[in-house]
Amino acid sequence: MTTEAEAALAHAFRAEWGQVVATLIGATGDWDLAEECAQEAFAIAAQHWPRDGVPRRPGAWLTTVARRRAIDRQRRDDIGAAKLREAAVAWRGSEQEPVDDSGVPDDLLRLMFTCCHPALSLEARVALTLRTVAGLTTAEIARALLVSEQTMAKRLTRAKRKIRHAGIPYRVPPAQLLRQRVPAVLVVLYLLFNEGYSATAGADLVRQNLTSEAICLARVLVRLMPDEPEATGLLALMLLQDARRAARLDSAGDLVTLDKQDRSRWDHDAIGEGVQLLDGVLTLGQPGPYLLQAAIAACHATAAEAAHTDWHEVAALYGELARHAPSPVVELNRAVAVAMADGAEAGLALVDTLEQSGALTDYHLLQATRADLLRRLGHTDRAAAAYRQALSLVSAEPERRYLESRLVEISGN
């Protein structure tokens, strides 16, 4: 495949996947058929575009090919002429701008709200939306949600089966019913951003297409619901985190830890916007999990130097976050903050408690954190063993190289 066609196809996948799938689902009511035909359309594009050139409207081209594949599949499955006529009418209508009474102004957000039906469990809504909207693989979603790939595959199958058997309508709810779906949409955006900000596997630590998409969708959601503090908090969090992107890797593509980053390379306009958003909603009442995480990010982003970070404030915010949204990952981050505020030994005690609980057995950052604290305390052999254990669990190459360098540093070989 030529570089131009390859780049165009990659861009089309990021920009058009959700819309192509949404169009097919709306016409056929069959989630599996929609995904399969969308995948086939992209595979056909990979064959045709290098030879014939990139079409002027890639999304329309992909939708047309996917539509034809679906019609062929339905015809082979003897769906019947009436169903085919119904699908053809629906597809012709899908070429128009969707009209509904929800007030949702973005196609992908419409699809998100549709996936996040309250009849589905929160886990199913999140998984289904990440799969359908962002095109993440089952393995990527499983890593993002810290479950096995097999468990995630079953979860997706059950969600689609429930939609089909329960007759859940494929449509956006009216505006007055949108708010009950906001928590699941926020989780989806949060996980989408996180997968882009710190990819769980592969050669690249940052997948900028995912972080950019998450930020764009969060902006739309904030415009749609300006009185929803957690939506604003999530947007602020994303901006404050993404502002550090340029400094997170060195010229060789290796990981640069927060304390060693060149802060002049941070995007200070994004930091200013994030802080302004945060200040604007913190006065509205009791902060929720996303606002608290944004406040933590602001502590880091507004410190002129790493040494100026208010680690006691960060530790206190993590303690508050643990009360609002208890999780072992939050406790691990709190342990890091406590170690910086009160000493490595205090942090290590919290990490050891987490390890004994078994909650993060397959999470490489638990062992990486433990290794770093042991190194700071001078327990070289135990630190090396922890680094080796972390290396056995890590998937992202930049993180692997970082851990390998720390292991070499303390072991001298």
C-alpha positions in Angstrom: 0.0 0.0 0.0 1.3 3.5 -0.9 2.1 5.8 2.0 -0.7 8.2 0.8 -3.3 5.5 0.6 -2.1 4.0 3.9 -2.4 7.4 5.7 -5.8 8.1 4.1 -7.1 4.7 5.2 -5.8 5.2 8.8 -7.4 8.6 8.9 -10.7 7.2 7.5 -10.7 4.5 10.2 -10.3 7.1 12.9 -12.8 9.5 11.4 -15.4 7.3 9.8 -15.5 3.9 11.6 -18.2 5.0 14.1 -20.4 6.6 11.5 -20.2 3.7 9.0 -21.1 1.2 11.8 -23.8 3.5 13.1 -25.4 3.8 9.6 -25.4 0.0 9.1 -26.8 -0.7 12.6 -29.5 1.8 12.0 -30.5 0.2 8.8 -30.1 -3.5 9.7 -30.6 -3.6 13.5 -27.8 -6.1 13.5 -24.6 -5.1 15.4 -22.5 -8.0 14.3 -23.4 -7.7 10.7 -22.7 -3.9 10.8 -19.2 -4.4 12.3 -18.4 -7.3 9.9 -19.4 -5.3 6.8 -17.6 -2.2 8.0 -14.4 -4.3 8.5 -14.9 -5.8 5.0 -15.3 -2.2 3.5 -12.0 -1.1 5.0 -10.3 -4.3 3.8 -11.6 -3.6 0.2 -10.4 0.0 0.5 -6.9 -1.3 1.4 -7.0 -3.1 -2.0 -8.6 -0.4 -4.2 -7.2 2.9 -2.9 -3.5 2.3 -3.7 -4.5 1.3 -7.2 -7.5 3.7 -8.0 -6.6 6.6 -5.7 -8.2 7.8 -2.5 -11.9 8.8 -3.1 -13.0 12.4 -2.7 -15.3 11.4 0.1 -13.8 8.4 1.9 -16.6 8.1 4.4 -19.3 7.9 1.7 -17.2 5.4 -0.3 -16.8 3.1 2.7 -20.5 3.4 3.7 -21.5 2.5 0.2 -19.3 -0.5 0.0 -20.3 -1.6 3.5 -24.0 -1.2 2.6 -23.6 -3.3 -0.5 -21.9 -6.0 1.5 -24.7 -6.0 4.0 -27.3 -6.2 1.3 -25.5 -9.2 -0.2 -25.2 -10.9 3.2 -28.9 -10.3 3.9 -29.9 -11.6 0.5 -27.8 -14.7 1.0 -29.4 -15.2 4.4 -32.9 -15.0 2.8 -34.0 -11.9 4.8 -36.5 -11.2 2.1 -37.3 -8.5 -0.4 -39.3 -6.5 2.0 -36.5 -6.3 4.5 -34.1 -5.3 1.7 -36.4 -2.5 0.5 -36.7 -1.3 4.1 -32.9 -1.3 4.4 -32.5 0.6 1.1 -34.9 3.3 2.3 -33.1 3.6 5.6 -29.7 3.8 3.9 -31.0 6.5 1.5 -32.3 8.4 4.5 -29.0 8.0 6.4 -27.3 10.1 3.7 -29.2 13.1 5.2 -28.2 14.8 8.4 -29.8 12.8 11.3 -32.8 14.6 12.9 -33.9 13.8 16.4 -35.2 15.6 19.5 -32.2 14.9 21.7 -30.2 18.0 20.9 -27.0 16.0 20.5 -25.1 17.8 17.8 -22.4 15.2 16.9 -22.8 11.9 15.2 -20.4 10.0 17.4 -22.0 11.4 20.5 -25.3 10.3 19.2 -23.9 6.8 18.8 -22.4 6.9 22.3 -25.7 7.8 23.9 -27.4 5.1 21.9 -24.9 2.5 23.0 -25.3 3.6 26.7 -28.8 2.4 27.1 -29.7 2.0 30.8 -31.0 -1.6 30.2 -27.3 -2.6 29.8 -24.9 -2.9 32.6 -22.3 0.0 32.9 -19.5 -2.4 31.9 -21.5 -3.5 28.8 -22.2 0.1 27.8 -18.6 1.1 28.1 -17.3 -2.0 26.2 -19.9 -1.7 23.5 -19.3 2.0 22.9 -15.5 1.6 22.8 -15.9 -1.2 20.3 -18.6 0.4 18.1 -17.6 4.1 18.2 -13.8 4.0 18.5 -13.2 0.6 16.7 -11.0 -0.6 19.6 -10.3 -4.3 19.4 -11.6 -6.7 22.0 -8.1 -7.1 23.4 -7.6 -3.3 23.7 -10.9 -2.9 25.5 -10.0 -5.8 27.8 -6.7 -4.2 28.8 -8.4 -0.9 29.3 -10.9 -2.4 31.6 -8.4 -4.7 33.3 -10.2 -8.0 32.4 -9.2 -10.9 30.3 -9.9 -10.9 26.5 -12.1 -13.9 26.9 -14.2 -12.2 29.5 -14.5 -9.1 27.3 -15.5 -11.1 24.3 -18.3 -12.7 26.3 -19.4 -9.4 27.6 -19.7 -7.9 24.2 -21.6 -10.9 22.9 -24.1 -10.7 25.8 -24.6 -7.0 25.3 -25.4 -7.4 21.6 -27.7 -10.4 22.3 -29.6 -8.3 24.9 -30.1 -5.5 22.5 -31.5 -7.9 19.9 -33.7 -10.0 22.1 -35.0 -7.2 24.3 -35.8 -5.1 21.3 -33.8 -2.1 22.6 -34.4 0.6 20.0 -31.4 2.0 18.1 -32.1 5.7 18.6 -31.1 8.6 20.7 -33.4 9.3 23.7 -35.1 12.7 24.0 -33.2 15.4 25.8 -35.0 14.9 29.1 -33.7 11.3 29.3 -30.1 12.0 28.2 -28.8 12.8 31.7 -29.2 9.3 33.0 -26.8 8.1 30.3 -24.1 10.7 31.1 -22.1 8.6 33.6 -21.5 5.8 31.1 -20.6 8.3 28.3 -18.1 10.0 30.7 -16.5 6.6 31.5 -16.3 5.9 27.7 -14.6 9.2 27.0 -12.2 8.7 30.0 -11.2 5.2 28.9 -10.8 6.3 25.3 -8.5 9.2 26.4 -6.5 6.9 28.7 -5.9 4.3 26.0 -4.6 7.1 23.8 -2.6 8.8 26.5 -0.8 5.7 27.7 -1.4 2.9 25.2 -1.7 -0.5 26.9 0.3 -2.2 24.1 2.3 -1.6 21.0 5.3 0.4 19.8 3.8 3.8 20.7 3.1 5.1 24.2 0.8 7.8 22.9 -2.0 7.3 20.4 -2.8 10.9 19.6 -5.8 10.1 17.4 -7.6 8.6 20.5 -6.7 11.5 22.8 -7.7 14.1 20.2 -11.0 12.3 19.6 -11.8 12.0 23.3 -11.0 15.7 23.8 -13.1 16.7 20.8 -16.1 14.7 22.0 -15.7 16.0 25.5 -15.9 19.6 24.2 -19.1 18.7 22.4 -20.6 17.2 25.6 -19.7 20.3 27.7 -21.4 22.5 25.1 -24.4 20.2 25.2 -24.5 20.1 29.0 -22.7 23.2 30.4 -24.3 22.6 33.9 -22.8 19.1 34.2 -19.8 19.6 36.5 -18.3 16.2 35.9 -18.3 16.6 32.1 -16.4 19.9 32.5 -14.1 18.2 35.0 -13.3 15.5 32.6 -12.5 17.9 29.8 -10.3 19.8 32.2 -8.5 16.6 33.2 -7.9 15.7 29.5 -6.5 19.1 28.7 -4.2 19.1 31.7 -2.9 15.6 31.0 -2.6 16.0 27.2 -0.7 19.3 27.7 2.4 17.3 28.8 2.4 15.1 25.6 5.3 16.7 23.8 7.6 16.2 26.8 6.7 12.6 27.7 9.0 11.0 25.2 12.6 11.9 24.3 14.0 12.1 20.7 14.5 8.3 20.7 10.9 7.7 21.7 11.8 6.6 25.2 9.7 7.5 28.2 10.6 10.6 30.3 9.1 10.5 33.8 7.2 13.5 35.1 10.0 14.7 37.4 12.4 14.8 34.5 10.2 16.4 31.8 11.2 19.7 30.2 8.2 21.8 31.4 8.9 24.5 28.8 7.6 22.0 26.2 4.3 21.6 27.9 1.3 23.2 26.2 0.7 26.1 28.6 -2.4 27.3 26.6 -4.0 23.9 27.3 -3.0 24.1 30.9 -4.5 27.6 31.2 -7.8 26.4 29.7 -7.9 23.3 31.9 -7.3 25.4 35.1 -9.9 27.9 34.0 -12.5 25.2 33.4 -11.6 23.6 36.8 -11.9 26.9 38.7 -15.3 27.6 37.1 -16.9 24.4 38.3 -15.2 23.7 41.7 -17.5 26.2 43.3 -20.7 24.4 42.2 -20.7 21.9 45.0 -19.1 18.6 46.1 -16.6 17.6 43.4 -16.9 14.2 41.8 -14.2 11.8 40.6 -13.3 13.6 37.4 -13.1 17.0 39.0 -10.8 15.5 41.7 -8.6 14.0 39.1 -8.5 17.3 37.3 -7.4 19.0 40.5 -4.6 16.5 40.9 -3.5 17.1 37.3 -3.6 20.8 38.0 -1.2 20.4 41.0 1.4 18.9 38.6 0.7 21.1 35.6 1.0 24.4 37.6 4.2 23.5 39.4 7.0 25.4 37.8 9.5 22.6 38.8 8.9 19.1 39.9 10.4 20.0 43.3 7.6 22.6 43.8 4.8 20.0 43.5 2.5 20.1 46.6 2.6 16.3 47.2 0.7 16.6 50.5 -2.2 18.2 48.5 -1.9 15.5 45.9 -2.0 12.8 48.5 -5.1 14.4 50.2 -6.9 14.6 46.8 -6.2 11.0 46.1 -7.6 10.1 49.5 -10.7 12.1 48.6 -10.9 10.3 45.3 -10.6 6.9 46.9 -13.7 7.8 48.9 -15.7 8.8 45.8 -14.4 6.1 43.5 -12.6 3.4 45.4 -10.3 1.3 43.2 -6.9 -0.4 43.6 -5.4 1.8 40.8 -6.4 5.0 42.8 -4.8 3.4 45.9 -1.6 2.8 44.0 -1.5 6.4 42.8 -2.2 7.5 46.4 0.7 5.4 47.5 3.0 7.2 45.1 1.9 10.6 46.4 2.3 9.5 50.0 5.8 8.3 49.2 6.7 11.7 47.8 5.0 13.5 50.7 6.0 11.4 53.7 8.9 9.2 52.4 9.4 6.0 50.4 8.9 3.7 53.4 5.3 5.1 54.0 4.5 4.6 50.3 6.0 1.1 50.2 3.8 0.0 53.1 0.7 1.0 51.1 2.0 -0.8 48.0 2.7 -3.9 50.0 -0.8 -3.9 51.3 -2.1 -3.6 47.7 0.1 -6.5 46.6 -1.1 -8.7 49.4 -4.7 -8.0 48.4 -4.1 -9.6 45.0 -6.2 -6.8 43.3 -3.5 -5.8 40.8 -1.7 -9.1 40.2 -1.3 -8.5 36.5 -0.8 -4.8 36.6 2.8 -3.9 35.7 2.7 -0.5 37.4 2.2 -2.1 40.8 5.6 -3.9 40.5 7.2 -0.9 38.8 6.1 1.4 41.7 7.3 -1.2 44.2 10.6 -1.5 42.4 11.2 2.3 42.4 10.4 2.6 46.1 12.7 -0.3 47.0 15.4 1.3 44.9 15.0 4.6 46.7 15.3 2.8 50.0 18.6 1.0 48.9 17.1 -2.5 48.6 18.8 -3.2 45.3 18.2 -6.9 45.0 14.5 -6.7 45.9 14.1 -3.7 43.5 15.7 -5.7 40.6 13.3 -8.6 41.3 10.3 -6.2 41.2 11.6 -4.6 37.9 11.8 -8.1 36.4 8.3 -8.9 37.4 7.0 -5.6 36.0 8.8 -6.4 32.7 7.0 -9.8 32.5 3.7 -7.9 32.6 4.3 -4.8 30.5 3.0 -4.6 26.9 3.9 -1.0 25.7 7.4 -0.8 24.2 8.4 2.6 25.6 7.5 1.5 29.1 9.4 -1.8 28.5 12.5 0.1 27.5 12.2 2.4 30.5 11.9 -0.5 32.9 14.8 -2.3 31.3 17.0 0.8 31.6 16.2 1.1 35.3 17.0 -2.6 35.8 20.3 -2.2 34.1 21.0 0.9 36.2 20.6 -0.8 39.5 22.0 -4.2 38.6 25.1 -2.9 36.7 24.7 -5.2 33.7 
